[in-house]
Amino acid sequence: MSTFDLSTSPPGKICIIDHVKDLLSPDPIANRLRDLGFVPGESVKIIAFGPFGANPIAVQIGSTRFALRRNEAARVIIRADS
């Protein structure tokens, strides 16, 4: 199954988190995303993009909504919900 990053998902589409990509070793942003619940197997949905498709990106996991910068959302690797 193909994967892509959360920042490229269209609004309203429900996807499953595959993993959070570490860009550094250690990566404090990736660790914080995992602490917030961005963990493999969780459903995630983009609610909205900022003005002109820019920052921030509003995402939802369960009943919790988060505002992420585009570079933070790009660390979250997702796959389509089948």
Number of C-alpha atoms within 10 A of each C-alpha: 5 6 14 16 19 25 22 12 17 13 15 13 12 20 21 22 25 20 20 22 16 14 11 9 6 9 11 12 16 21 14 11 17 15 10 12 13 22 17 15 13 15 19 25 21 24 17 17 20 13 9 6 10 10 15 18 23 19 22 17 18 11 5 10 14 14 18 17 16 19 13 19 23 17 20 24 20 27 20 16 11 7
